[in-house]
Amino acid sequence: MDGTQKYDVTFDTVSKTITTTHRLFKRPITTERYEEHDDAHLLVWGVMDLGTARRNFLAHFGREKWVKHFTGYNDVTTHECI
């Protein structure tokens, strides 16, 4: 959830592609890095190029589910998943 707006984040482990319906991610997203762990969790770093800038997010799938959005140099917003 981003405030009152729901959005989806998915990761295809076969093609290594990440998608989201978040309103700020309108362009294709590159999977920068991912880590699969034996204890059934997955960490995925997604990047969207904006020309001279980039928009980044880190998604955690597993027992705990959350997404961190990175903007600017020091701004991080965490969204807990429902």
RAKATA-V131509 format. One record per residue. N is the residue number from 0. RES is the residue in one small letter. SS is DSSP state (hx for helix, st for strand, lp for the rest). Layout:
N/RES/SS  N/RES/SS
This chain:
0/m/lp  1/d/st  2/g/lp  3/t/lp  4/q/st  5/k/lp  6/y/lp  7/d/lp  8/v/st  9/t/st  10/f/st  11/d/st  12/t/lp  13/v/lp  14/s/lp  15/k/lp  16/t/st  17/i/st  18/t/st  19/t/st  20/t/lp  21/h/lp  22/r/lp  23/l/lp  24/f/lp  25/k/lp  26/r/lp  27/p/lp  28/i/lp  29/t/st  30/t/st  31/e/st  32/r/st  33/y/st  34/e/st  35/e/st  36/h/st  37/d/lp  38/d/lp  39/a/lp  40/h/st  41/l/st  42/l/st  43/v/st  44/w/st  45/g/st  46/v/st  47/m/st  48/d/st  49/l/lp  50/g/lp  51/t/lp  52/a/lp  53/r/st  54/r/st  55/n/st  56/f/st  57/l/st  58/a/st  59/h/st  60/f/st  61/g/lp  62/r/lp  63/e/lp  64/k/lp  65/w/st  66/v/st  67/k/st  68/h/st  69/f/st  70/t/st  71/g/lp  72/y/lp  73/n/lp  74/d/st  75/v/st  76/t/st  77/t/st  78/h/st  79/e/st  80/c/lp  81/i/lp
